Amino acid sequence: MQTPKSILLHLDSTARTGERIQLACQLAETFDAEITGLPCTLSALMLYPFSVEAAAEVVAIMQRLDKAARDRMHAAFVAHSAGSPRMHWAEPEPDGHWGFARRALYADLMVLGQRDRSDPLDSELPGDFLPNVLVDSARPALVLPYAGPLGSVGRNVLVAWKETRESARAVTAALPWLRKAAEVHAVAYGEDAEASLKCLQGYLRVQGVHAVKLHPGGNRDEDVGNKLLSFAADVGADLLVMGCYGHSRAREWVLGGATLSVLQSMTLPVLMSH
């Protein structure tokens, strides 16, 4: 993958939005990129659908709530962008996360945040925002955890390898980080783990990524998500690279076990691609 030049940043009103904006600023400087900050939340009318049939003055109140939320996000964006000319505000799309996924088609990378169910403003987002955006856009995403400090990203990278198109796309998206990293680890699980890791090592060498440390994880591939997070902590990784897996069921996207585990329990930034 070429260095990301167009990055779409998700904005909401949750507590970690400011840190997400600051990290996007760092990415803009690192990769000489342009950042578009796009708010995407549920409108008050969707949060309180009973108001649609209420008096006009109630609907007006809902609209004022939406404007207040939008103004808070804009103020946070301006404050944390620190005047960077690379940071650009975009007005919210009228069709919510569908519009966000559509805008992502024109970006090299998305920057998203992990859901924090304890945040009082978490209800601003639909429950399936992350999987829908990841799958519908088919664009790589850097997903940031809601807990813990956000320091440098990409100095010590762990690649979760599997011989699938999703994993291959994630590795390709991660090449700008992998080429700059001080350490690169690659782990795989299953019967052919060692052989597939050696093939990956050869591919990365051609791409200018050298001295990759290989870690065959054994023949058992159960509970891979939690194994990955534990191993990332063991090697001190500050970025996990992995494929995003899911399938369609009754017009919903249901995430695979490892993907769901990581998105629920992640302790470090994760670069994902479907």
DRENDO-1510 file (C-alpha; in Angstrom, 1 decimal, always signed):
<recs>
REC; n; res; u; v; w
REC; 1; MET; +0.0; +0.0; +0.0 .
REC; 2; GLN; +1.1; +3.5; -0.7 .
REC; 3; THR; +1.5; +5.8; +2.2 .
REC; 4; PRO; -2.0; +7.0; +3.3 .
REC; 5; LYS; -2.6; +10.5; +2.0 .
REC; 6; SER; -6.3; +10.8; +2.6 .
REC; 7; ILE; -7.5; +9.8; +6.1 .
REC; 8; LEU; -11.1; +9.8; +7.4 .
REC; 9; LEU; -11.5; +10.5; +11.1 .
REC; 10; HIS; -14.6; +9.5; +13.0 .
REC; 11; LEU; -15.9; +12.1; +15.4 .
REC; 12; ASP; -18.4; +11.7; +18.2 .
REC; 13; SER; -19.0; +13.2; +21.7 .
REC; 14; THR; -17.4; +10.4; +23.7 .
REC; 15; ALA; -14.5; +11.0; +26.1 .
REC; 16; ARG; -11.7; +9.7; +23.9 .
REC; 17; THR; -12.6; +11.8; +20.8 .
REC; 18; GLY; -10.0; +14.4; +21.7 .
REC; 19; GLU; -7.2; +11.8; +21.8 .
REC; 20; ARG; -8.4; +10.4; +18.5 .
REC; 21; ILE; -8.1; +13.8; +16.9 .
REC; 22; GLN; -4.6; +14.3; +18.3 .
REC; 23; LEU; -3.4; +10.9; +17.0 .
REC; 24; ALA; -4.9; +11.8; +13.6 .
REC; 25; CYS; -2.8; +15.0; +13.7 .
REC; 26; GLN; +0.3; +12.8; +14.3 .
REC; 27; LEU; -0.6; +10.6; +11.4 .
REC; 28; ALA; -1.0; +13.7; +9.2 .
REC; 29; GLU; +2.6; +14.8; +10.0 .
REC; 30; THR; +4.1; +11.3; +9.8 .
REC; 31; PHE; +2.6; +10.5; +6.4 .
REC; 32; ASP; +2.2; +14.0; +4.9 .
REC; 33; ALA; -1.5; +13.3; +4.8 .
REC; 34; GLU; -4.8; +15.2; +4.8 .
REC; 35; ILE; -7.3; +14.4; +7.6 .
REC; 36; THR; -11.1; +14.8; +7.2 .
REC; 37; GLY; -13.0; +14.9; +10.5 .
REC; 38; LEU; -16.5; +13.6; +10.0 .
REC; 39; PRO; -19.1; +13.5; +12.8 .
REC; 40; CYS; -21.2; +10.4; +12.8 .
REC; 41; THR; -23.8; +9.9; +15.5 .
REC; 42; LEU; -27.5; +9.0; +15.8 .
REC; 43; SER; -29.7; +12.0; +15.7 .
REC; 44; ALA; -31.9; +12.8; +18.7 .
REC; 45; LEU; -34.9; +11.9; +16.6 .
REC; 46; MET; -33.5; +8.4; +16.1 .
REC; 47; LEU; -32.6; +8.1; +19.8 .
REC; 48; TYR; -36.1; +9.2; +20.8 .
REC; 49; PRO; -38.3; +8.1; +17.9 .
REC; 50; PHE; -41.5; +8.9; +19.8 .
REC; 51; SER; -40.8; +12.6; +19.3 .
REC; 52; VAL; -41.5; +12.2; +15.6 .
REC; 53; GLU; -45.2; +12.0; +16.4 .
REC; 54; ALA; -45.0; +14.6; +19.1 .
REC; 55; ALA; -45.7; +18.3; +18.9 .
REC; 56; ALA; -43.7; +20.5; +16.6 .
REC; 57; GLU; -42.0; +22.2; +19.5 .
REC; 58; VAL; -40.7; +18.8; +20.8 .
REC; 59; VAL; -39.2; +18.1; +17.4 .
REC; 60; ALA; -37.6; +21.5; +17.4 .
REC; 61; ILE; -36.0; +20.6; +20.8 .
REC; 62; MET; -34.6; +17.4; +19.3 .
REC; 63; GLN; -33.1; +19.5; +16.4 .
REC; 64; ARG; -31.5; +21.9; +18.9 .
REC; 65; LEU; -30.0; +18.9; +20.7 .
REC; 66; ASP; -28.4; +17.7; +17.4 .
REC; 67; LYS; -27.0; +21.2; +16.8 .
REC; 68; ALA; -25.5; +21.4; +20.3 .
REC; 69; ALA; -23.9; +17.9; +19.9 .
REC; 70; ARG; -22.5; +19.0; +16.5 .
REC; 71; ASP; -21.1; +22.3; +18.0 .
REC; 72; ARG; -19.4; +20.3; +20.8 .
REC; 73; MET; -17.7; +18.0; +18.2 .
REC; 74; HIS; -16.6; +21.0; +16.1 .
REC; 75; ALA; -15.2; +22.8; +19.2 .
REC; 76; ALA; -13.3; +19.6; +20.2 .
REC; 77; PHE; -12.0; +19.2; +16.6 .
REC; 78; VAL; -10.7; +22.8; +16.5 .
REC; 79; ALA; -9.2; +22.6; +20.0 .
REC; 80; HIS; -7.3; +19.3; +19.4 .
REC; 81; SER; -6.3; +20.0; +15.8 .
REC; 82; ALA; -4.1; +22.8; +17.2 .
REC; 83; GLY; -4.4; +24.9; +14.0 .
REC; 84; SER; -3.0; +22.2; +11.7 .
REC; 85; PRO; -3.7; +23.0; +8.1 .
REC; 86; ARG; -3.9; +19.3; +7.4 .
REC; 87; MET; -7.1; +18.9; +9.5 .
REC; 88; HIS; -10.4; +19.6; +7.7 .
REC; 89; TRP; -13.9; +19.6; +9.2 .
REC; 90; ALA; -16.8; +18.0; +7.3 .
REC; 91; GLU; -20.5; +18.4; +8.0 .
REC; 92; PRO; -22.3; +15.3; +9.1 .
REC; 93; GLU; -23.8; +13.1; +6.4 .
REC; 94; PRO; -27.6; +12.9; +6.5 .
REC; 95; ASP; -27.7; +9.1; +6.4 .
REC; 96; GLY; -25.5; +8.4; +9.4 .
REC; 97; HIS; -23.1; +5.5; +9.3 .
REC; 98; TRP; -24.1; +4.6; +5.7 .
REC; 99; GLY; -22.9; +8.0; +4.7 .
REC; 100; PHE; -19.7; +7.6; +6.7 .
REC; 101; ALA; -19.0; +4.3; +4.9 .
REC; 102; ARG; -19.6; +6.0; +1.6 .
REC; 103; ARG; -17.2; +8.8; +2.4 .
REC; 104; ALA; -14.6; +6.2; +3.4 .
REC; 105; LEU; -14.5; +5.0; -0.2 .
REC; 106; TYR; -12.6; +8.2; -0.9 .
REC; 107; ALA; -10.0; +7.7; +1.9 .
REC; 108; ASP; -6.9; +5.5; +2.2 .
REC; 109; LEU; -7.5; +4.9; +5.9 .
REC; 110; MET; -10.2; +5.4; +8.5 .
REC; 111; VAL; -9.4; +6.3; +12.2 .
REC; 112; LEU; -12.1; +4.9; +14.5 .
REC; 113; GLY; -12.6; +4.4; +18.2 .
REC; 114; GLN; -13.4; +1.2; +20.2 .
REC; 115; ARG; -16.9; +1.3; +21.7 .
REC; 116; ASP; -16.9; +2.2; +25.4 .
REC; 117; ARG; -20.2; +0.9; +26.9 .
REC; 118; SER; -19.5; +2.8; +30.1 .
REC; 119; ASP; -19.3; +6.2; +28.4 .
REC; 120; PRO; -22.6; +8.0; +29.0 .
REC; 121; LEU; -22.5; +9.2; +25.4 .
REC; 122; ASP; -21.9; +5.8; +23.9 .
REC; 123; SER; -25.6; +5.6; +22.9 .
REC; 124; GLU; -24.9; +8.3; +20.3 .
REC; 125; LEU; -23.6; +5.4; +18.0 .
REC; 126; PRO; -25.6; +2.5; +16.6 .
REC; 127; GLY; -24.5; -0.8; +18.2 .
REC; 128; ASP; -23.2; -2.1; +14.8 .
REC; 129; PHE; -21.3; +1.0; +13.8 .
REC; 130; LEU; -17.9; -0.5; +13.7 .
REC; 131; PRO; -18.7; -3.8; +11.9 .
REC; 132; ASN; -20.9; -2.0; +9.4 .
REC; 133; VAL; -18.3; +0.7; +8.5 .
REC; 134; LEU; -15.4; -1.8; +8.3 .
REC; 135; VAL; -17.4; -4.2; +6.1 .
REC; 136; ASP; -19.4; -1.7; +4.0 .
REC; 137; SER; -16.4; +0.5; +3.1 .
REC; 138; ALA; -13.9; -2.3; +2.7 .
REC; 139; ARG; -11.2; +0.3; +3.7 .
REC; 140; PRO; -8.5; -0.3; +6.3 .
REC; 141; ALA; -9.2; +1.2; +9.7 .
REC; 142; LEU; -7.0; +2.1; +12.6 .
REC; 143; VAL; -9.2; +1.4; +15.6 .
REC; 144; LEU; -8.0; +3.0; +18.9 .
REC; 145; PRO; -8.8; +1.6; +22.4 .
REC; 146; TYR; -10.9; +3.5; +24.8 .
REC; 147; ALA; -8.7; +2.7; +27.8 .
REC; 148; GLY; -5.0; +3.4; +28.5 .
REC; 149; PRO; -2.7; +6.1; +27.2 .
REC; 150; LEU; -2.1; +6.6; +23.5 .
REC; 151; GLY; +1.5; +7.0; +22.8 .
REC; 152; SER; +3.5; +6.3; +19.6 .
REC; 153; VAL; +1.9; +3.9; +17.2 .
REC; 154; GLY; +3.9; +1.6; +15.0 .
REC; 155; ARG; +7.3; +1.4; +16.6 .
REC; 156; ASN; +6.7; -2.2; +17.6 .
REC; 157; VAL; +4.2; -4.0; +15.4 .
REC; 158; LEU; +2.6; -7.4; +15.8 .
REC; 159; VAL; +1.1; -8.9; +12.6 .
REC; 160; ALA; -1.5; -11.6; +13.2 .
REC; 161; TRP; -1.1; -13.7; +10.0 .
REC; 162; LYS; -3.5; -16.1; +8.4 .
REC; 163; GLU; -3.6; -17.2; +4.8 .
REC; 164; THR; -6.8; -15.2; +3.9 .
REC; 165; ARG; -7.5; -12.2; +1.7 .
REC; 166; GLU; -8.6; -10.2; +4.8 .
REC; 167; SER; -5.2; -10.8; +6.5 .
REC; 168; ALA; -3.3; -10.0; +3.3 .
REC; 169; ARG; -5.2; -6.8; +2.9 .
REC; 170; ALA; -4.4; -5.8; +6.5 .
REC; 171; VAL; -0.7; -6.5; +5.9 .
REC; 172; THR; -0.7; -4.4; +2.7 .
REC; 173; ALA; -2.4; -1.5; +4.5 .
REC; 174; ALA; +0.2; -1.8; +7.3 .
REC; 175; LEU; +3.3; -1.5; +5.1 .
REC; 176; PRO; +3.9; +2.2; +5.7 .
REC; 177; TRP; +4.1; +1.4; +9.5 .
REC; 178; LEU; +6.1; -1.8; +9.0 .
REC; 179; ARG; +8.8; -0.1; +7.0 .
REC; 180; LYS; +9.3; +2.5; +9.7 .
REC; 181; ALA; +9.0; +0.1; +12.7 .
REC; 182; ALA; +11.9; -0.6; +15.0 .
REC; 183; GLU; +10.5; -4.1; +15.7 .
REC; 184; VAL; +8.1; -6.3; +13.7 .
REC; 185; HIS; +6.7; -9.6; +15.0 .
REC; 186; ALA; +4.5; -12.0; +13.1 .
REC; 187; VAL; +2.4; -14.7; +14.8 .
REC; 188; ALA; +0.2; -17.4; +13.3 .
REC; 189; TYR; -1.9; -20.3; +14.6 .
REC; 190; GLY; -2.8; -23.6; +13.1 .
REC; 191; GLU; -1.1; -26.6; +11.5 .
REC; 192; ASP; +0.6; -24.6; +8.8 .
REC; 193; ALA; +1.6; -21.7; +11.0 .
REC; 194; GLU; +5.4; -22.0; +10.6 .
REC; 195; ALA; +5.3; -22.5; +6.8 .
REC; 196; SER; +2.9; -19.6; +6.2 .
REC; 197; LEU; +5.0; -17.3; +8.4 .
REC; 198; LYS; +8.1; -18.0; +6.4 .
REC; 199; CYS; +6.2; -17.1; +3.2 .
REC; 200; LEU; +5.1; -13.9; +4.9 .
REC; 201; GLN; +8.6; -13.1; +5.9 .
REC; 202; GLY; +9.8; -13.5; +2.3 .
REC; 203; TYR; +7.0; -11.2; +1.1 .
REC; 204; LEU; +7.8; -8.5; +3.7 .
REC; 205; ARG; +11.5; -8.7; +2.8 .
REC; 206; VAL; +10.7; -7.8; -0.8 .
REC; 207; GLN; +8.6; -4.9; +0.5 .
REC; 208; GLY; +11.6; -3.5; +2.5 .
REC; 209; VAL; +10.6; -4.9; +5.9 .
REC; 210; HIS; +13.6; -6.8; +7.3 .
REC; 211; ALA; +14.4; -8.8; +10.5 .
REC; 212; VAL; +10.8; -9.9; +11.1 .
REC; 213; LYS; +10.6; -12.1; +14.2 .
REC; 214; LEU; +8.4; -15.1; +13.6 .
REC; 215; HIS; +6.2; -16.7; +16.3 .
REC; 216; PRO; +4.4; -20.0; +15.3 .
REC; 217; GLY; +1.6; -20.1; +17.9 .
REC; 218; GLY; +1.0; -23.9; +17.8 .
REC; 219; ASN; -1.6; -26.1; +16.1 .
REC; 220; ARG; -4.5; -25.0; +18.1 .
REC; 221; ASP; -6.4; -22.0; +16.9 .
REC; 222; GLU; -9.1; -21.6; +19.5 .
REC; 223; ASP; -9.6; -18.3; +21.3 .
REC; 224; VAL; -7.2; -16.5; +18.9 .
REC; 225; GLY; -8.5; -13.0; +19.8 .
REC; 226; ASN; -7.4; -13.3; +23.5 .
REC; 227; LYS; -4.2; -15.1; +22.6 .
REC; 228; LEU; -3.3; -12.2; +20.3 .
REC; 229; LEU; -3.9; -9.5; +22.9 .
REC; 230; SER; -1.9; -11.5; +25.5 .
REC; 231; PHE; +1.0; -12.0; +23.1 .
REC; 232; ALA; +0.9; -8.3; +22.0 .
REC; 233; ALA; +1.4; -7.4; +25.7 .
REC; 234; ASP; +4.2; -10.0; +26.0 .
REC; 235; VAL; +6.2; -8.4; +23.1 .
REC; 236; GLY; +5.4; -4.8; +24.0 .
REC; 237; ALA; +3.6; -4.1; +20.7 .
REC; 238; ASP; +2.0; -0.7; +20.2 .
REC; 239; LEU; +0.1; -1.8; +17.0 .
REC; 240; LEU; -1.7; -5.0; +16.1 .
REC; 241; VAL; -2.3; -5.8; +12.4 .
REC; 242; MET; -5.1; -8.3; +11.6 .
REC; 243; GLY; -7.8; -9.1; +9.2 .
REC; 244; CYS; -11.4; -8.3; +10.0 .
REC; 245; TYR; -13.7; -11.3; +9.6 .
REC; 246; GLY; -17.5; -11.4; +9.5 .
REC; 247; HIS; -20.5; -12.8; +7.6 .
REC; 248; SER; -23.9; -11.5; +6.7 .
REC; 249; ARG; -27.0; -12.7; +8.6 .
REC; 250; ALA; -30.5; -11.2; +8.2 .
REC; 251; ARG; -29.1; -8.0; +6.8 .
REC; 252; GLU; -26.6; -7.7; +9.7 .
REC; 253; TRP; -22.9; -8.2; +9.8 .
REC; 254; VAL; -21.8; -10.7; +12.4 .
REC; 255; LEU; -18.1; -10.5; +13.3 .
REC; 256; GLY; -15.9; -13.6; +13.6 .
REC; 257; GLY; -14.8; -14.7; +17.0 .
REC; 258; ALA; -11.3; -13.3; +16.9 .
REC; 259; THR; -12.4; -10.0; +15.5 .
REC; 260; LEU; -15.1; -9.6; +18.0 .
REC; 261; SER; -12.8; -10.5; +20.9 .
REC; 262; VAL; -10.2; -8.0; +19.9 .
REC; 263; LEU; -12.7; -5.2; +19.3 .
REC; 264; GLN; -14.3; -5.8; +22.7 .
REC; 265; SER; -11.1; -6.3; +24.7 .
REC; 266; MET; -8.3; -4.4; +22.8 .
REC; 267; THR; -5.6; -2.8; +24.8 .
REC; 268; LEU; -3.6; -1.3; +21.9 .
REC; 269; PRO; -4.4; +0.3; +18.5 .
REC; 270; VAL; -5.5; -2.3; +15.9 .
REC; 271; LEU; -5.1; -1.9; +12.1 .
REC; 272; MET; -7.9; -3.9; +10.5 .
REC; 273; SER; -9.0; -4.6; +7.0 .
REC; 274; HIS; -12.0; -6.7; +5.7 .
</recs>
